[in-house]
Amino acid sequence: MISIFSVIFYILLFLSVYIQMFFLITFIENRKKIINRKNTIILNSYPEVTIIVPGFNEENTIEKTVKSLLQLNYPKDKLKIFLIDDGSTDKTLDIMNKFIVYPNIKVFHQKNGGKHTALNFGLENTDSPFVGCLDADSMVHEESLVRIMSYFENNPNIMATAPSIIVTSPKGIIQNAQKAEYYMSVYVKKMLGFLGGIHVTPGPFTIFRKKVFDDLGPYHHAHNTEDMEIAYRMQKNYYKIDQCNDAYVYTNTPNTVKKLYKQRLRWIYGFINNTIDYRNIIFRKKYGNFSLLTVPAGIISIFAASYLFGKTLYEIVNFLFSKIVEYKTAGFFAGSKIPTIDFFFVNTQSFVLYVTIVLYFLVILSIVLGRKISQDKWGLSMDMIYFFFIYSVIAPFWLMNAVYNTIRSKRPAWR
């Protein structure tokens, strides 16, 4: 008799494969719309854009961040840069002040209040029709802004456009695992852009029409995930969000297991609690794929990742052990020195293994396609092995911890 745990496993496995197949079909249908532009883009007009750079104790990266903004291929008289020190205790403000010699840069200082308050301070002090944020540990490609602005020029219904975020100069297994993950994120976000289901407008260089904030209000604290909450709010109000796959932003990522764990715990905690805050829009047809696909898929992934990794490991070990025992009678050629599987012999264990292999293949394919979409390059790499190894071991823990913290109403630390 099939146990309840097996039923749960089969359901989660099926849903995980279904979601991956849905994204793959979306890619196939829209592949001709995905372009990687190599040449400089000429816009019909260049509206003024304000980029807000909030920083708290970012002395190691802030200078590179600002310099990357100064190198943007965008008219300098149409680009304002606000550097906002959020009560840093290191040399962040001193480094920011070095840039006040540039006429399009303003430096502000405020008492530490969190990233969302720094962003709101910037919004209050600009009247540009477009605004964006750049995290103080990220650098932009010189063509990124003009490529993003072309989306707004081509479609007046687009209210926000996110970039492709790429790990900069990864070192070690931890950062290289994230490199693969970020490629997969580019792929997923691009597919969600086609489907109208993007659920986060990431801090590294998402550009908005300022009308979004004029209409919907400022950033909220939102469980330390203000970039996710504003996307939820936009989706609730039918504001279109897109993704520009050839607008590159290079970001620094955690280089230790501890730092990675804290970051992802905060992200997942934010997803769970923002979803709870906006629970009245889930499974509501009028909110489209965001409500029917994105949020349910995120919820499923939390349960699936926690359950499937452990269960899959058990199934594989059990499958291999059973084959050793029965190889002479259940599908192996006993006379062969190198055992071969008889694929006409199928039992529950082998079926689960085959489906799991399909799932892992689809995940690998999503990483490959993400790299192709963002950098126009094909290929496999060791990053994928690092990704499966690191995330298989660690991800279930931060997922379960996020659920536990939500139950206890315990907010995770920012760092």
Secondary structure by P-SEA (a helix, b strand, c coil): cccaaaaaaaaaaaaaaaaaaaaaaaaaaccccbbbbccbbbbccccbbbbbbbbccccccaaaaaaaaaacccccccbbbbbbbcccccaaaaaaacccccccbbbbbbccccaaaaaaaaaaccccccccccccccccccaaaaaaaaaaaacccccbbbccccccccccaaaaaaaaaaaaaaaaaaaaaaacccccccccbbbbcccccccccccccccccaaaaaaaaaaaabbbbbbbccbbbbbbccccaaaaaaaaaaaaaaaaaaaaaacccccccccccccccaaaaaaaaaaaaacaaaaaaaaaaaaaaaaaaccccccccccccbbbbccccccaaaaaaaaaaaaaaaaaaaaaaaaaaacccccccaaaaaaaaaaaccaaaaaaaaaaaaaaccccccc
